[in-house]
């Protein structure tokens, strides 16, 4: 029971600390900046200094070229290019021209009657 009360009091202090940081934003920013600085320095230490003496082995990966795969890719691109160029080059109507607006007005009048 006493542990629960101590945890509850700790929660009270943490909540008060956050409340203080909210009221004093300038100092709260520095507190959060310091916490971020500590966390980033810990990550930097674990990934740079702790690995400093270890020898890293790199496997030699040999790249190879598969001509058949390359030819399939080129063929697919050519087919797509042909389909793209074969697509109709429709004239797009200018919706701001007076002719288009007159056509729209006629369509509306026909729909009303």
LINWOMO-V15165 format. One record per pair of residues at least 24 apart in sequence whose ideal C-beta (glycine too) atoms are under 6 Angstrom apart, sorted by the first residue. I is the first residue (numbers start at 1). GAP is how many residues later the second one is. D is the distance in Angstrom with one decimal. If there is no record, write none. Layout:
i | gap | d
I | GAP | D
I | GAP | D
This chain:
none
